Amino acid sequence: MTEHVAVVDLGYGDAGKGTIVDALCAYGEKRAVLRFNGGAQAAHNVVTEDGRQHTFAQFGSGTLRGVPTHLTRFMVVDPLALAAEAAALGNPFELLTVDGDALLATPWHRAANQRRERARGGSRHGSCGMGVGESMAYALSHDDAPRVSDTLSRTRLRRRLAALESGLGPAGVPLDDVVEAFLAFGRTVPIVGSSYADRLLSEGPCVFEGAQGVLLDEWRGWHPHTTWSTTTFGNVESLCSSFRRLGVVRTYTTRHGAGPFVTEDATLDLPEGHNATGEWQGAFRVGHFDAVAHRYAVEVAGGVDGLAVTHLDSPDRCPALRICESYTVDGASWSRIAPGPERDLGYQEALTARLNRARPGRLTRPDDWAGAIESLLSAPVEIESYGPGSADKKFLNRIS
């Protein structure tokens, strides 16, 4: 591949973005992987041909192949989690650069996030408990929100972290210990300016790696069960003028925790090796392929040039698995979820209420799953995935 590619999940996350990014990096030489949303809550599982395995959070999913990672200004960077991930990877800091304007996630963000979610009791919105959303929310109302570049100045960093501690409440950690840890991050990780991404893009083909999924988007997801992050191609468009838009789906739809999930079916025999019920995310849920929701994701993402379909080995292992082509909502049949006005959370909240009342309509069992998904989402399947490794991927001729 000689063009830049952006990889976006067209569901609720967990569709296999990491394994697709890894395969793209194996398929042809890539200058870098650029992370363009989210933070340390990502969990992108990669298995290489020689058996190495890592679940990537902040490092890009091409790291095991020596492809550099650039964390763009749209990332929320957690230095403490990053240090732990780096240690597990052998400290490959020579493969990492970070935009100085990216927000920092701190122990105070994490503690405030967890307190807020606990207080909701049985009405939780859903969270990874990592403080990513809290970091975004704090920055919207505080011009002095800590950023990566602050780790280059002890005075400025301590002042901003002290203000954060005062505003968000205790986190059970000494302020000065966090200051020292963050200063160590600033000494270790190359921190660059906003033009660095342009430089990478000019030097060779890059892969943009997204986090979470379009159906969790802060403006287009089922509010309030969403993320504080733009999960569409929007951030990529701010960074790059020309790129291929690749949407990722599984042959079955999944989501973590609370929120509408029309095609959920707990009787499906689809064991999950890398996802489980978590204290903050809640239960890992599975259901039939939701063509209605995935079509909506394609539409609000501005369309896709192609699709990567993962878990194509699952239909043979699960004879009960079907594709849902329509919903029944309040006595009416829906084959399309109509997008609302941009940034209209009132519309999204009303849509959530209707989706909570929706039931699957027509369920079909195709002979050719990739072909059926291609037809239903009106986009060509460019990568077929039958397992976790790059050798389990089939690149179709239409991708170049």
C-alpha positions as CSV (number, residue, x, y, z in Angstrom):
1,M,0.0,0.0,0.0
2,T,1.4,3.4,-1.0
3,E,-1.3,5.7,0.6
4,H,-2.1,6.6,4.1
5,V,-4.8,4.5,5.7
6,A,-7.1,5.3,8.7
7,V,-8.5,2.4,10.6
8,V,-11.8,3.0,12.4
9,D,-14.1,0.6,14.2
10,L,-17.7,0.7,12.9
11,G,-19.1,-0.8,16.1
12,Y,-18.7,-0.4,19.9
13,G,-15.0,-1.2,19.9
14,D,-13.2,-4.6,20.0
15,A,-13.7,-5.3,16.3
16,G,-10.0,-6.0,15.8
17,K,-8.4,-2.7,14.9
18,G,-5.0,-3.7,16.4
19,T,-4.7,-6.9,14.4
20,I,-5.7,-5.0,11.2
21,V,-3.1,-2.3,11.9
22,D,-0.5,-5.0,12.5
23,A,-1.3,-6.7,9.2
24,L,-1.1,-3.4,7.3
25,C,2.3,-2.9,8.8
26,A,3.3,-6.4,7.7
27,Y,1.8,-6.0,4.3
28,G,4.1,-3.1,3.2
29,E,6.6,-0.7,4.6
30,K,5.0,2.0,6.8
31,R,6.6,5.2,8.1
32,A,4.6,5.3,11.3
33,V,1.4,4.5,13.1
34,L,-0.4,7.7,14.3
35,R,-2.8,7.3,17.2
36,F,-5.6,9.9,16.8
37,N,-8.0,9.5,19.7
38,G,-8.6,7.9,23.1
39,G,-5.9,7.1,25.5
40,A,-4.7,4.3,27.8
41,Q,-8.1,2.6,27.8
42,A,-7.4,1.0,24.4
43,A,-6.9,-2.8,24.3
44,H,-5.7,-3.7,20.8
45,N,-4.5,-7.3,20.8
46,V,-1.8,-8.4,18.4
47,V,-0.2,-11.8,17.8
48,T,2.8,-12.1,15.5
49,E,3.8,-15.1,13.3
50,D,6.5,-16.0,15.8
51,G,4.1,-16.1,18.7
52,R,4.7,-12.7,20.3
53,Q,1.6,-11.2,21.8
54,H,0.8,-7.8,23.2
55,T,-2.4,-5.9,24.0
56,F,-1.6,-2.3,22.9
57,A,-2.9,0.7,24.8
58,Q,-0.9,3.7,23.8
59,F,1.9,2.3,21.7
60,G,0.8,1.7,18.1
61,S,-0.1,-1.8,17.0
62,G,2.8,-1.9,14.6
63,T,5.4,-1.7,17.4
64,L,6.3,-5.4,17.3
65,R,7.3,-4.9,13.7
66,G,9.5,-1.9,14.5
67,V,7.1,0.7,13.1
68,P,7.3,4.0,15.0
69,T,4.3,5.4,16.9
70,H,3.3,9.0,17.1
71,L,0.8,10.1,19.7
72,T,-1.0,13.1,18.1
73,R,-2.5,16.0,19.9
74,F,-5.8,14.3,19.9
75,M,-4.6,11.6,22.3
76,V,-4.9,11.7,26.1
77,V,-1.5,10.5,27.3
78,D,-1.1,8.6,30.6
79,P,2.6,8.6,31.5
80,L,2.2,6.1,34.3
81,A,0.4,3.6,32.1
82,L,2.7,4.3,29.3
83,A,5.7,3.4,31.4
84,A,4.2,0.1,32.3
85,E,3.4,-0.7,28.7
86,A,6.9,0.3,27.6
87,A,8.4,-2.0,30.2
88,A,6.3,-5.0,28.9
89,L,7.6,-4.2,25.3
90,G,11.2,-3.8,26.3
91,N,11.2,0.0,26.6
92,P,11.1,0.8,22.8
93,F,11.1,4.6,23.4
94,E,13.2,5.1,20.2
95,L,10.0,4.2,18.4
96,L,7.8,6.8,20.1
97,T,7.1,10.5,19.7
98,V,4.4,12.5,21.5
99,D,2.8,15.8,20.5
100,G,3.4,18.3,23.3
101,D,-0.1,19.6,23.0
102,A,-1.7,16.3,23.9
103,L,-3.6,16.2,27.2
104,L,-2.2,14.3,30.2
105,A,-4.3,11.8,32.2
106,T,-3.3,11.7,35.9
107,P,-4.2,9.8,39.0
108,W,-6.6,12.6,39.9
109,H,-8.5,12.2,36.7
110,R,-8.7,8.5,37.2
111,A,-10.0,8.8,40.8
112,A,-12.6,11.4,39.9
113,N,-13.7,9.3,37.0
114,Q,-14.2,6.3,39.2
115,R,-16.0,8.2,41.9
116,R,-18.4,9.7,39.4
117,E,-19.2,6.3,37.9
118,R,-19.7,4.7,41.3
119,A,-22.1,7.4,42.3
120,R,-24.3,6.5,39.4
121,G,-25.0,3.1,40.9
122,G,-27.2,1.0,38.7
123,S,-27.4,3.8,36.1
124,R,-23.7,3.8,35.0
125,H,-22.9,5.3,31.7
126,G,-20.1,2.9,31.1
127,S,-16.4,3.7,31.5
128,C,-12.9,2.1,31.4
129,G,-12.1,3.9,34.7
130,M,-8.9,5.3,33.3
131,G,-9.8,9.0,33.6
132,V,-9.7,9.7,29.8
133,G,-13.1,11.3,29.8
134,E,-12.4,13.2,33.0
135,S,-9.2,14.6,31.4
136,M,-11.2,15.8,28.4
137,A,-14.0,17.3,30.6
138,Y,-11.5,19.1,32.8
139,A,-9.7,20.6,29.8
140,L,-12.9,22.1,28.4
141,S,-13.3,24.3,31.5
142,H,-9.7,24.9,32.5
143,D,-7.2,26.6,30.3
144,D,-4.4,25.3,32.6
145,A,-5.2,21.6,32.0
146,P,-1.9,19.7,32.1
147,R,-0.4,18.8,28.7
148,V,2.5,16.7,27.7
149,S,4.7,19.7,27.1
150,D,4.3,20.6,30.8
151,T,6.5,17.6,31.7
152,L,9.5,19.6,30.4
153,S,9.1,22.3,33.2
154,R,9.0,21.3,36.9
155,T,7.5,24.7,37.9
156,R,4.7,24.7,35.4
157,L,4.0,21.0,35.9
158,R,3.8,21.2,39.7
159,R,1.5,24.2,39.5
160,R,-0.9,22.6,37.1
161,L,-1.0,19.3,38.9
162,A,-1.6,21.1,42.2
163,A,-4.5,23.0,40.7
164,L,-5.8,19.7,39.4
165,E,-5.6,18.0,42.8
166,S,-7.4,21.0,44.3
167,G,-10.2,20.9,41.8
168,L,-10.8,17.2,41.4
169,G,-10.1,15.9,44.9
170,P,-7.8,13.3,46.4
171,A,-6.3,10.4,44.4
172,G,-4.4,8.7,47.3
173,V,-1.0,9.6,45.8
174,P,1.6,12.2,46.9
175,L,1.7,15.2,44.5
176,D,5.5,15.3,44.5
177,D,5.7,11.6,43.5
178,V,3.6,12.2,40.5
179,V,5.6,15.3,39.6
180,E,8.8,13.3,39.6
181,A,7.3,10.4,37.6
182,F,6.0,12.8,35.0
183,L,9.3,14.7,34.8
184,A,11.0,11.4,34.1
185,F,8.5,10.8,31.3
186,G,9.4,14.2,29.9
187,R,13.1,13.3,30.0
188,T,12.6,9.9,28.3
189,V,10.0,10.4,25.6
190,P,10.7,12.6,22.6
191,I,8.1,15.5,22.8
192,V,7.6,17.2,19.5
193,G,5.6,20.1,18.0
194,S,2.5,20.0,15.8
195,S,4.4,20.0,12.5
196,Y,6.0,16.6,13.3
197,A,2.9,14.7,12.1
198,D,3.2,16.5,8.8
199,R,6.8,15.5,8.5
200,L,5.9,11.8,9.1
201,L,3.1,12.0,6.5
202,S,5.5,13.5,3.9
203,E,8.1,10.8,4.5
204,G,6.1,7.7,3.6
205,P,2.7,5.9,4.0
206,C,1.3,6.0,7.5
207,V,-1.4,4.2,9.3
208,F,-3.9,6.1,11.5
209,E,-5.0,3.8,14.4
210,G,-8.3,4.7,16.1
211,A,-9.6,3.7,19.5
212,Q,-13.1,2.5,20.6
213,G,-15.8,2.6,17.9
214,V,-18.1,4.9,16.0
215,L,-21.1,3.8,17.9
216,L,-19.5,5.2,21.0
217,D,-18.6,8.5,19.4
218,E,-19.0,11.5,21.8
219,W,-21.5,13.2,19.4
220,R,-22.9,10.3,17.3
221,G,-23.1,7.5,19.8
222,W,-26.0,6.4,22.0
223,H,-25.8,9.2,24.5
224,P,-25.0,9.0,27.5
225,H,-23.4,5.6,26.9
226,T,-20.5,7.1,24.9
227,T,-16.9,8.1,25.1
228,W,-15.4,11.6,25.4
229,S,-13.6,11.1,22.1
230,T,-14.2,11.6,18.4
231,T,-14.1,8.0,17.1
232,T,-15.0,8.8,13.4
233,F,-12.4,10.0,10.8
234,G,-12.9,13.6,12.0
235,N,-9.5,13.9,13.8
236,V,-7.7,12.2,10.9
237,E,-9.2,14.8,8.5
238,S,-7.6,17.5,10.7
239,L,-4.2,15.9,10.3
240,C,-4.2,14.6,6.7
241,S,-5.7,15.8,3.5
242,S,-5.7,12.5,1.7
243,F,-6.1,9.0,3.1
244,R,-7.9,5.7,2.6
245,R,-10.9,5.2,5.0
246,L,-10.9,1.6,6.3
247,G,-13.8,0.5,8.5
248,V,-13.5,-2.6,10.7
249,V,-16.4,-4.9,11.7
250,R,-16.6,-8.4,13.2
251,T,-19.0,-11.1,11.9
252,Y,-20.8,-10.6,15.1
253,T,-21.5,-7.4,17.0
254,T,-20.1,-6.8,20.5
255,R,-20.1,-4.1,23.2
256,H,-18.8,-3.6,26.8
257,G,-21.1,-2.5,29.5
258,A,-24.3,-0.4,29.5
259,G,-26.2,1.0,26.6
260,P,-28.5,-0.1,23.7
261,F,-27.5,-3.3,22.0
262,V,-30.5,-4.4,19.8
263,T,-29.1,-7.7,18.5
264,E,-27.6,-8.9,21.8
265,D,-28.1,-12.7,22.2
266,A,-26.5,-14.2,25.3
267,T,-27.2,-17.8,24.0
268,L,-24.6,-17.4,21.2
269,D,-21.7,-19.7,21.7
270,L,-18.9,-17.1,21.1
271,P,-16.2,-17.4,23.8
272,E,-13.9,-14.5,24.0
273,G,-10.3,-15.0,24.8
274,H,-9.3,-11.3,25.3
275,N,-12.4,-9.7,26.7
276,A,-14.2,-10.2,30.0
277,T,-16.4,-8.5,32.5
278,G,-14.5,-5.6,34.1
279,E,-15.2,-3.5,37.2
280,W,-15.6,-0.4,35.1
281,Q,-16.5,-1.5,31.6
282,G,-19.1,-4.0,32.8
283,A,-20.0,-7.2,31.0
284,F,-18.7,-8.1,27.6
285,R,-21.8,-8.6,25.5
286,V,-22.2,-10.4,22.1
287,G,-25.0,-10.5,19.5
288,H,-25.9,-11.0,15.9
289,F,-24.2,-8.9,13.2
290,D,-26.1,-5.6,13.4
291,A,-26.2,-4.3,9.9
292,V,-28.6,-1.4,10.9
293,A,-26.2,0.0,13.5
294,H,-23.1,-0.6,11.3
295,R,-24.8,1.2,8.4
296,Y,-25.4,4.1,10.6
297,A,-21.7,4.1,11.7
298,V,-20.6,4.2,8.0
299,E,-23.0,7.1,7.3
300,V,-22.0,9.3,10.3
301,A,-18.3,8.6,9.7
302,G,-18.7,10.1,6.3
303,G,-18.4,6.9,4.4
304,V,-15.6,4.3,4.0
305,D,-13.5,3.3,1.1
306,G,-13.3,-0.3,2.2
307,L,-14.0,-2.8,5.0
308,A,-11.9,-5.2,7.0
309,V,-14.1,-8.0,8.3
310,T,-12.7,-9.9,11.3
311,H,-13.7,-13.2,13.0
312,L,-14.7,-14.8,9.7
313,D,-14.0,-18.2,11.3
314,S,-16.7,-17.6,13.9
315,P,-19.9,-18.4,11.8
316,D,-18.6,-22.0,11.2
317,R,-18.1,-22.4,15.0
318,C,-21.5,-20.8,15.9
319,P,-24.3,-22.1,13.6
320,A,-26.9,-19.9,15.5
321,L,-25.2,-16.7,14.4
322,R,-27.2,-14.5,12.1
323,I,-27.2,-11.1,10.4
324,C,-29.8,-8.5,11.5
325,E,-31.0,-6.5,8.6
326,S,-33.8,-4.4,10.3
327,Y,-35.3,-3.5,13.6
328,T,-38.9,-3.3,14.9
329,V,-39.3,-0.1,16.9
330,D,-42.6,1.0,18.4
331,G,-44.4,-1.1,15.8
332,A,-42.4,0.3,12.8
333,S,-39.7,-1.4,10.8
334,W,-36.3,0.4,10.6
335,S,-33.7,-0.6,8.1
336,R,-31.9,2.8,8.7
337,I,-31.1,4.8,11.8
338,A,-31.5,8.4,10.8
339,P,-28.6,10.6,11.9
340,G,-29.5,13.8,13.8
341,P,-28.0,17.3,13.5
342,E,-24.4,17.5,14.3
343,R,-23.5,17.8,18.0
344,D,-27.1,17.5,19.1
345,L,-27.0,15.4,22.3
346,G,-30.7,15.8,22.9
347,Y,-31.4,14.0,19.6
348,Q,-28.9,11.3,20.5
349,E,-30.5,10.8,24.0
350,A,-33.9,10.4,22.4
351,L,-32.5,8.0,19.9
352,T,-31.0,6.0,22.8
353,A,-34.5,5.7,24.4
354,R,-36.0,4.4,21.1
355,L,-33.1,1.9,20.6
356,N,-33.7,0.6,24.1
357,R,-37.2,-0.4,22.8
358,A,-36.0,-1.8,19.5
359,R,-36.0,-5.5,18.7
360,P,-34.3,-7.4,15.9
361,G,-36.4,-7.7,12.7
362,R,-35.2,-9.9,9.9
363,L,-32.4,-12.3,10.7
364,T,-30.6,-14.1,7.9
365,R,-27.8,-16.7,7.7
366,P,-25.7,-16.0,4.5
367,D,-23.4,-18.6,2.8
368,D,-20.9,-15.8,2.1
369,W,-20.5,-13.6,5.2
370,A,-18.0,-11.2,3.7
371,G,-20.1,-10.8,0.6
372,A,-23.2,-10.2,2.6
373,I,-21.5,-7.6,4.8
374,E,-20.1,-5.9,1.7
375,S,-23.6,-5.7,0.2
376,L,-25.3,-4.5,3.4
377,L,-22.8,-1.8,4.2
378,S,-22.4,-0.7,0.5
379,A,-18.6,-0.9,0.7
380,P,-16.0,-3.4,-0.7
381,V,-14.4,-5.8,1.7
382,E,-10.7,-5.3,1.3
383,I,-9.3,-7.4,4.1
384,E,-10.7,-10.7,5.4
385,S,-9.5,-12.0,8.8
386,Y,-9.8,-15.6,9.9
387,G,-7.6,-15.4,13.0
388,P,-5.4,-13.1,15.2
389,G,-2.2,-13.2,13.1
390,S,-1.2,-11.4,9.9
391,A,-1.0,-14.8,8.2
392,D,-4.7,-15.2,9.0
393,K,-5.5,-12.1,6.8
394,K,-6.5,-12.2,3.2
395,F,-5.8,-9.0,1.3
396,L,-8.1,-8.7,-1.7
397,N,-6.8,-7.3,-5.0
398,R,-8.8,-4.2,-4.8
399,I,-6.6,-2.8,-2.1
400,S,-3.5,-1.1,-3.4
